[in-house]
């Protein structure tokens, strides 16, 4: 039995007061960077200069949300934990939002048992007032909405929003062909290097590991599956078509000033084989993303079942 995966998908609507600019390929970094700065101002003691050495980091919302780590190591010795959220803002890439125009971005939260939602909402309201993007364009936070499993708004956000639950043990209908679209740059580790092509066994392994780690750290627990056997079965699924291209991008850390590459491949790949058992995991990956640097919006994908 694989278990359940819980998450809370949200959409935040804004109205621009000034021109708000999102440079090409940087919308996720713009949103995440501004959010982190405001969040820290909101919850941290101004005398604290480093979350890694904070004496109350086990209770500090900023440390647990933005720099989560364990003194004793996490799953498989993981010291730096994945963040318990991802942003979805790539639809804003390259856009200039005019004054009076509305825009939105999505947030997928995975630590659904923590009382952090109010901090997120207040941080978004403040970052809108202070401005975001290269010109620090100001905006007003409108409404927050919950999304359903199809990604559609399903009602206004409440203070105690219930998470959505995906049953990873569900028995899906037969599926033998799927199309996976990598809508933002994606990097998949294969051994000690990065995969040049999204072969299915590599893609599934990274999805499986991410879901299990998020569940172990923030949710109902790690996946109860036979990792080795599922990996063997995934190796029998063939990638019959690949149309991916590599894109280069980078981001500059506002905290350290360092420049980090954030590129990867985008495009689509088609797979064929006995895929039904993997579909719940693939659909969960729509919400978590897959691969490296997902917190900046990388690794977003869409899954479509094809006719045999």
PyMOL commands that set and color helices and strands:
alter all, ss='L'
color gray80, all
select helices_A, chain A and resi 27-43+51-53+61-66+75-77+90-92+117-130+200-218+227-234+276-288+294-296
alter helices_A, ss='H'
color red, helices_A
select strands_A, chain A and resi 4-16+20-21+85-88+96-97+102-109+139-147+153-156+164-167+177-186+189-190+193-194+238-247+250-252+259-261+264-272+301-305
alter strands_A, ss='S'
color yellow, strands_A
deselect
rebuild
show_as cartoon
